[in-house]
Amino acid sequence: MKIAFFSAKEYDKTFFNLANKQFGFEIQYHETHLGPHIVDLIKDVQAVCVFVNDKLTREVIEALSKKGVKIIALRCAGFNNVDLEAAKEFGITVCRVPSYSPEAVAEHAVAMLLTINRKTHKAYNRVREQNFSLDGLLGYNLNGKTVGVIGTGKIGHAFIKIMLGFGCKVLAYDVFPDDSLISNGVDYVTLEELLRQSDIISLHCPLTKENHYLINNKTLALMQNGVTLINTSRGGLINTEDIISALKSKKLAALCIDVYEQEEHLFFKDLSMEIIDDDKIQRLMSFPNVLLTAHQAFFTQEALTEIAQVTLDSISKLDKNCMEEHSKIILA
């Protein structure tokens, strides 16, 4: 089987080439993202492997179908960038990596929280310039704080375990409560209660049509003044204009984001010599109480190893199923 990879970076090649020794697929790597501009270059490929910022619209999926593509493999957990109805209509199977070291993302969320709170990034720069003053570096204890977690799947679960270890009170909201978390003292409450009572709020839910812009002027108004908000899930969960207003009014004490709603134009690229014309992200980066990383939360050795293994294993199993179905048709 031939697989075309899109949005492929050097680290993708490293981990997938290593995992592919077990499978022996023929892999083509493309640094560009998958979209209408690139579909015509796909030839004799049975599967495409894509990442979070590849856009698999109906137009793209129809074109892939005409090219003979049978499998779309997402090397990520989220699937909001794929038109699943179109994939079903055109007979293309979609697979993803539902769990790849959830601790990687959870630990990054915690690292961002600790950094923005204790201002270690600012302290690091100060000391390098021989400035040993503590002025402006005051933080607070996490112990005893109320942490609200929206989404208690595997990543949310891992984040909650860490917060409980810090001695935090944890409130949770999810349509499917986790009994093991309840037994460990986590209180499931309504979304409104969570927003009102939490000192820190962390988002760990997938992006859907229903929760797009979950964080907006209305939900921000429910939060107490001085809340810290963390998002390591999907950028579309937050309305950027509304969050900027909340920062300007000091409704938010701090914002930590590893994702951004327009990140496909920015993230995973070196733009250090470019002029960025995205005024919203420029405004966000101008706030001293905003910590922004470029979709880095997944980026650990363990996670990348798991992503490569699970993705290729899924493709292998789907390929065998396709061959079996084809054999049945021939025999019939």
Wavefront OBJ file of the C-alpha trace (Angstrom):
o trace
v 0.000 0.000 0.000
v 1.077 3.547 -0.760
v 0.377 6.255 1.795
v 0.676 9.997 1.157
v 1.504 12.041 4.259
v 0.605 15.724 4.402
v 1.824 18.479 6.729
v 4.808 16.193 7.311
v 7.722 17.466 9.363
v 11.131 15.914 9.964
v 9.980 14.464 13.277
v 7.051 12.774 11.491
v 9.489 11.131 9.081
v 11.708 9.981 11.951
v 8.972 8.312 13.988
v 6.907 6.946 11.087
v 9.916 5.516 9.258
v 10.886 3.724 12.448
v 7.365 2.349 12.979
v 7.043 1.432 9.281
v 9.825 -1.170 9.553
v 7.112 -3.450 10.933
v 4.625 -2.761 8.121
v 6.623 -2.047 4.978
v 4.299 0.578 3.492
v 5.480 2.845 0.695
v 5.281 6.321 2.218
v 5.333 9.644 0.374
v 5.922 12.701 2.560
v 4.568 16.124 1.603
v 5.338 19.178 3.718
v 2.336 21.059 2.341
v -1.089 20.688 3.894
v -3.799 18.690 2.139
v -6.310 20.827 0.308
v -7.733 21.416 -3.175
v -4.382 22.847 -4.314
v -2.545 19.541 -3.936
v -5.087 16.806 -4.744
v -4.118 16.599 -8.416
v -0.604 15.518 -7.448
v -1.870 12.353 -5.734
v -1.316 9.275 -7.902
v -1.613 5.550 -7.148
v -2.196 6.217 -3.448
v -4.610 4.128 -1.394
v -4.391 6.115 1.855
v -3.649 9.652 2.986
v -2.381 10.549 6.428
v -3.213 14.039 7.688
v -2.783 16.251 10.732
v -4.861 18.812 12.617
v -4.663 21.657 10.104
v -5.324 19.703 6.923
v -8.767 20.554 5.597
v -10.677 17.560 4.283
v -13.739 19.279 2.888
v -16.338 17.632 0.705
v -14.506 18.947 -2.362
v -11.225 17.386 -1.254
v -12.818 14.075 -0.237
v -14.645 13.755 -3.549
v -11.361 14.362 -5.373
v -9.602 11.768 -3.205
v -12.320 9.257 -4.000
v -11.841 9.776 -7.734
v -8.129 9.179 -7.190
v -8.852 5.799 -5.614
v -8.080 6.738 -2.029
v -9.840 4.388 0.394
v -8.499 5.469 3.783
v -8.055 8.827 5.533
v -5.848 8.388 8.585
v -5.659 11.234 11.081
v -2.493 11.159 13.161
v -4.305 13.054 15.923
v -7.313 12.609 18.187
v -9.562 15.382 16.852
v -11.541 14.973 13.639
v -13.330 18.318 13.316
v -11.327 19.050 10.131
v -12.919 16.142 8.213
v -16.335 16.105 6.537
v -17.367 12.701 7.859
v -20.653 12.667 5.957
v -18.798 13.197 2.689
v -16.321 10.451 3.567
v -19.194 8.056 4.192
v -20.913 9.071 0.968
v -17.800 8.476 -1.120
v -16.868 5.214 0.574
v -13.702 6.402 2.322
v -12.915 5.018 5.767
v -11.639 7.484 8.377
v -9.475 6.471 11.325
v -7.729 8.482 14.029
v -5.553 8.104 17.129
v -8.088 8.416 19.949
v -5.444 8.102 22.654
v -1.730 8.795 22.381
v -0.130 9.367 25.758
v -2.832 11.625 27.224
v -0.288 12.517 29.889
v 1.699 14.454 27.270
v -1.082 17.001 26.741
v -2.127 17.053 30.397
v 1.423 17.692 31.579
v 1.862 20.511 29.061
v -1.321 22.153 30.356
v 0.072 21.955 33.880
v 3.450 23.295 32.723
v 1.724 26.295 31.161
v -0.290 26.906 34.324
v 2.798 26.788 36.539
v 4.733 29.017 34.162
v 2.110 31.753 33.893
v 1.451 31.634 37.640
v 5.031 31.642 38.961
v 6.330 33.609 35.948
v 9.307 31.312 35.452
v 9.648 32.406 31.809
v 10.090 36.019 32.927
v 12.417 35.044 35.777
v 14.595 33.057 33.376
v 15.084 36.056 31.106
v 15.734 38.382 34.040
v 18.449 36.249 35.579
v 20.212 35.880 32.232
v 20.477 39.670 32.227
v 21.769 39.608 35.834
v 18.516 41.031 37.165
v 17.763 39.166 40.400
v 14.820 41.308 41.517
v 11.600 39.543 42.522
v 9.353 42.521 41.782
v 6.500 41.529 39.474
v 7.024 37.778 39.910
v 4.457 37.169 42.640
v 2.346 34.043 42.162
v -0.104 31.998 44.225
v -0.323 28.500 45.689
v -2.227 25.970 43.612
v -3.003 24.052 46.788
v -6.572 24.756 47.844
v -7.627 26.381 44.559
v -10.763 25.281 42.709
v -9.969 23.915 39.256
v -12.734 23.442 36.702
v -12.134 20.836 33.998
v -14.369 20.816 30.932
v -14.093 17.397 29.318
v -12.996 14.383 31.357
v -11.851 11.974 28.694
v -8.371 10.471 28.912
v -6.544 13.814 28.725
v -8.930 15.524 31.134
v -8.627 12.536 33.461
v -4.809 12.769 33.420
v -4.954 16.527 34.085
v -7.333 16.033 37.002
v -5.048 13.452 38.623
v -2.214 15.995 38.596
v -4.412 18.760 39.999
v -5.613 16.487 42.798
v -1.960 15.839 43.578
v -1.462 19.578 44.050
v -4.251 19.571 46.618
v -6.804 21.347 44.423
v -10.561 21.004 44.620
v -11.677 19.774 41.197
v -15.029 20.480 39.546
v -15.801 18.703 36.270
v -18.259 18.971 33.437
v -18.827 16.231 30.870
v -21.867 14.624 29.297
v -20.369 11.264 30.310
v -19.174 11.440 33.947
v -16.242 9.230 34.970
v -17.142 7.172 38.051
v -13.486 6.645 38.948
v -13.008 10.412 39.206
v -16.109 10.769 41.365
v -14.728 8.148 43.748
v -11.533 10.229 43.996
v -13.436 13.298 45.135
v -14.147 15.085 41.844
v -17.499 16.884 41.765
v -19.433 16.837 38.497
v -21.491 20.009 38.187
v -23.302 21.951 35.493
v -21.251 24.051 33.117
v -22.657 27.227 34.682
v -21.667 26.123 38.180
v -18.170 25.230 37.025
v -17.683 28.609 35.359
v -18.920 30.489 38.435
v -16.912 28.609 41.066
v -13.537 27.916 39.433
v -10.313 29.834 40.015
v -8.710 27.967 37.104
v -10.513 26.498 34.079
v -8.937 24.006 31.685
v -10.515 22.838 28.409
v -10.098 19.185 27.463
v -12.972 18.555 25.084
v -13.141 17.920 21.317
v -14.406 20.665 19.029
v -17.939 20.065 17.763
v -20.635 22.173 16.135
v -22.370 22.375 19.502
v -19.421 23.718 21.505
v -17.827 25.980 18.904
v -16.945 29.222 20.722
v -17.776 27.618 24.057
v -15.823 30.445 25.639
v -17.504 33.689 24.599
v -18.779 36.914 26.159
v -21.732 35.108 27.711
v -19.732 32.316 29.372
v -16.922 34.693 30.329
v -19.459 36.847 32.181
v -20.328 33.860 34.382
v -16.719 33.478 35.548
v -15.367 35.159 38.633
v -12.923 38.006 38.141
v -9.284 36.970 38.010
v -9.777 33.473 36.589
v -7.015 31.641 34.704
v -8.057 29.887 31.480
v -6.128 27.066 29.774
v -6.833 25.590 26.342
v -4.816 22.681 24.965
v -7.718 21.202 22.965
v -8.861 23.086 19.855
v -8.659 26.791 19.040
v -12.288 26.986 17.941
v -13.449 26.479 21.520
v -12.524 30.104 22.252
v -13.838 33.248 20.580
v -10.605 35.203 20.225
v -12.221 38.652 20.026
v -14.179 37.975 23.218
v -11.121 36.654 25.044
v -9.148 39.780 24.103
v -11.930 41.908 25.589
v -11.829 39.828 28.776
v -8.081 40.331 29.045
v -8.378 44.080 28.518
v -11.072 44.360 31.204
v -8.986 42.174 33.566
v -11.780 39.621 33.773
v -9.065 37.069 33.066
v -5.960 37.080 35.239
v -4.140 34.850 32.756
v -4.615 32.911 29.542
v -2.636 29.836 28.459
v -3.290 28.550 24.939
v -1.527 25.870 22.930
v -4.106 26.156 20.136
v -5.573 29.037 18.149
v -8.615 29.220 15.898
v -6.582 30.469 12.902
v -3.481 28.414 13.644
v -3.325 26.685 10.254
v -1.858 29.889 8.828
v 0.814 30.129 11.520
v 1.694 27.048 13.521
v 4.363 24.505 12.546
v 6.145 27.152 10.466
v 9.152 29.407 11.032
v 7.788 32.907 10.454
v 10.540 34.721 12.333
v 11.499 36.691 9.224
v 7.922 37.316 8.086
v 5.357 40.013 8.839
v 2.338 38.351 10.433
v -0.858 40.080 9.380
v -3.071 38.278 11.915
v -3.966 41.171 14.226
v -5.713 38.932 16.768
v -2.730 36.767 17.568
v -0.472 39.809 17.588
v -2.780 41.380 20.162
v -2.779 38.215 22.264
v 1.016 38.072 22.256
v 1.160 41.676 23.434
v -0.400 40.814 26.821
v 2.085 40.050 29.601
v -0.390 37.599 31.161
v -0.838 35.458 28.044
v 1.288 32.362 27.455
v 1.059 30.941 23.952
v 2.712 27.807 22.572
v 2.332 26.538 19.006
v 0.379 23.270 19.333
v 3.224 21.711 21.269
v 1.320 19.792 23.930
v 1.436 16.460 22.066
v 5.151 16.756 21.322
v 6.842 14.068 23.408
v 8.793 10.976 22.415
v 6.161 8.715 23.929
v 3.276 10.426 22.158
v 4.951 10.485 18.733
v 5.905 6.826 19.058
v 2.319 5.921 19.926
v 0.866 8.077 17.141
v 3.055 6.416 14.506
v 2.385 2.889 15.752
v -1.392 3.280 16.116
v -1.804 5.101 12.790
v 0.080 2.520 10.731
v -1.548 -0.369 12.592
v -5.002 1.068 11.830
v -4.143 1.479 8.164
v -2.836 -2.090 8.045
v -6.017 -3.518 9.547
v -8.239 -1.422 7.277
v -6.187 -2.484 4.254
v -6.687 -6.157 5.136
v -10.426 -5.591 5.544
v -10.569 -3.929 2.131
v -8.712 -6.866 0.578
v -11.078 -9.355 2.213
v -14.118 -7.445 0.967
v -12.587 -7.309 -2.517
v -11.977 -11.062 -2.417
v -15.602 -11.688 -1.482
v -16.747 -9.597 -4.415
v -14.493 -11.498 -6.827
v -15.636 -14.882 -5.451
v -19.252 -13.814 -5.754
l 1 2 3 4 5 6 7 8 9 10 11 12 13 14 15 16 17 18 19 20 21 22 23 24 25 26 27 28 29 30 31 32 33 34 35 36 37 38 39 40 41 42 43 44 45 46 47 48 49 50 51 52 53 54 55 56 57 58 59 60 61 62 63 64 65 66 67 68 69 70 71 72 73 74 75 76 77 78 79 80 81 82 83 84 85 86 87 88 89 90 91 92 93 94 95 96 97 98 99 100 101 102 103 104 105 106 107 108 109 110 111 112 113 114 115 116 117 118 119 120 121 122 123 124 125 126 127 128 129 130 131 132 133 134 135 136 137 138 139 140 141 142 143 144 145 146 147 148 149 150 151 152 153 154 155 156 157 158 159 160 161 162 163 164 165 166 167 168 169 170 171 172 173 174 175 176 177 178 179 180 181 182 183 184 185 186 187 188 189 190 191 192 193 194 195 196 197 198 199 200 201 202 203 204 205 206 207 208 209 210 211 212 213 214 215 216 217 218 219 220 221 222 223 224 225 226 227 228 229 230 231 232 233 234 235 236 237 238 239 240 241 242 243 244 245 246 247 248 249 250 251 252 253 254 255 256 257 258 259 260 261 262 263 264 265 266 267 268 269 270 271 272 273 274 275 276 277 278 279 280 281 282 283 284 285 286 287 288 289 290 291 292 293 294 295 296 297 298 299 300 301 302 303 304 305 306 307 308 309 310 311 312 313 314 315 316 317 318 319 320 321 322 323 324 325 326 327 328 329 330 331 332
